[in-house]
């Protein structure tokens, strides 16, 4: 048997160790094979979609080789791994990213061209997975790209929602939500791992008993058991063989569950229960930076966390088995878990439960391990985003976790009392439990207490987080709080989104800039070169023309390609102040209609583009969209505006649309009330793509201004340090309203843009009444207009403008997620890159 076994193994190895060839002919054979055998289609008359599917499968084959090699290698080496736990991954389309990261873009383009297909067209067939809301989810996807590119052993864990972020359509000038069933054509990028399933318990009760040594133990029993099914997506790095994994969980009924109900003779009940199981992962909650406190959402969080920790635990224990010297106490040497916001923070009591109730460790041992495994990223200080779950809800759904949370809190409060005896105010501020009716569990306090490191996402955000959100925790653990400023991947946001600019860069410094953005720095001096500036402008014009064509084709709108393209594209939120933008537009409209022909000749033509989704229950955000659409109708139909002003609300903003728009902007707006946008990441993408910013001193804007020079940014508005005092005084000393603001609001109120029947515009404008202008919209209006005027003036000085754009774009290296991830690796995770050397015959 031994000899047979060896012979089998050898033959198997021989058969499986041949790698796929990547020459054009081989790629074509692979495409056709997938058309015929994977898709079972005939060989002729094939549409682009079929060829998209075939290309995706062909690319996937090549990803899988690298992926399995990388995973086997890191298991063999026993490397420490990073696990990025996020309820959102805003992935965007995969095909373009995969072929360029594999270095096969040219080969696939040629292979397709020869058989009559165009790679770009094929790429646009892909339906984009939108498993996230906005910044937080997109950041997670940028991080995965960088982790793979820099050869870190890292996995992303998340949920495979059946319905991603809703599709936004504008009907009668209003947002209407449609379900996003992104899986209609299947998903060629994922592999269903039928061998990776875990049971997840919900509800039930806790049984207390004594173990053999007489220690009190707890077992969580009964309730419902749901199965978590793994779906894996390979994440290729750029210019490396390393390929990481993103594992998403989908819920399905367990057999145990079925049998119980069917045996009880309750057929319909059993089917309903099955549906309840499946519903756990059916839909992404469409709220960005707001907490809804829905029960199903807590189920999602726990379901995801439980499956993920079982999986991490299993892998870790396998590695413990491999080396006799590793023990369970060594978990922090092998495992780093990053909590992306508090959404996965229930992982902290869950890991404690596994260590206590399954591994039978002592509380002290378990806590030591747990605290050294977890780190927490905070992404906002907005009170409405702070996750709180009611104690009765957690008790019902996760009874054992509620006990553990109470125990964590009890032990923690004893420490607090030791430090600050008789300080009840402090005690109640730091407690995990909020003493309200009903009592609430503060997930952010739990996350801070249960993590070894807490980070904010931009310098100002981290400062505010320390001073306003967690000041007492900071006194207790000054070292725990650090800043890691966000970043974005240059692969998607430059190389893929902006081929025109990318080829200029590559022509100047070679292709190395793609994973080393510092290499662009020397190009700054080229801002003085007239010929270079001309090339730069040509690239920008190419990108603007692409948007002009797209607008005409998809929306039937004609715009002046030489106008200043002004964009504000992001989630709609009061704190992001899209209203300030609209009021500025109405002001501009008023100026145009009242101008003499000579004055009009002096004006800078502008195309104002806005896009973004409003949470379905967020009335103010939906009203805002209504107003933008109404303003756009009136302005665009007014002959006086002609080439001078166009206002466009583009529906259904998503990653693909961002890739089209961002490279075409001249100016973009990042105009949140100072102190409220944690970082922002769109700001980084726009500047990298040679656009300038109109912005407040908020989030990463501040650091961008430092990096590119303040003279290259149009800043305005109250500073974060001034906001509180301004708010305090406004109630008794309201500031005088700027007459231009008065005129703009008057136009809106009087019905120039229609009079919706429920007074939606009044609602928007009442909120900026100078007595209670929470977001300082009226307050900042005059300085906002000054910044916009300055942008207009500068835009007319074409050569100077171009020089600014070049200088700025080439100073952005620190906003590459490559820098961000290096900081996480060094300051938080303590992990090293582990490059896997490719087999010789691989390119
Ligand atoms: O996270 C981004 C930040 C941005 C912040 C955003 C965010 C969400 O998208 C969702 C929830 C949340 O708490 C924060 O608003 O400022 O750039 C990535 O850090």
Boltz pocket constraint, residues with backbone or C-beta under 6 A from the ligand:
constraints:
  - pocket:
      binder: B
      contacts: [[A, 133], [A, 134], [A, 135], [A, 136], [A, 137], [A, 139], [A, 287], [A, 288], [A, 289], [A, 290], [A, 341], [A, 378], [A, 379], [A, 380], [A, 385], [A, 457], [A, 486], [A, 676], [A, 677], [A, 678], [A, 679], [A, 680], [A, 681], [A, 699]]
      max_distance: 6.0
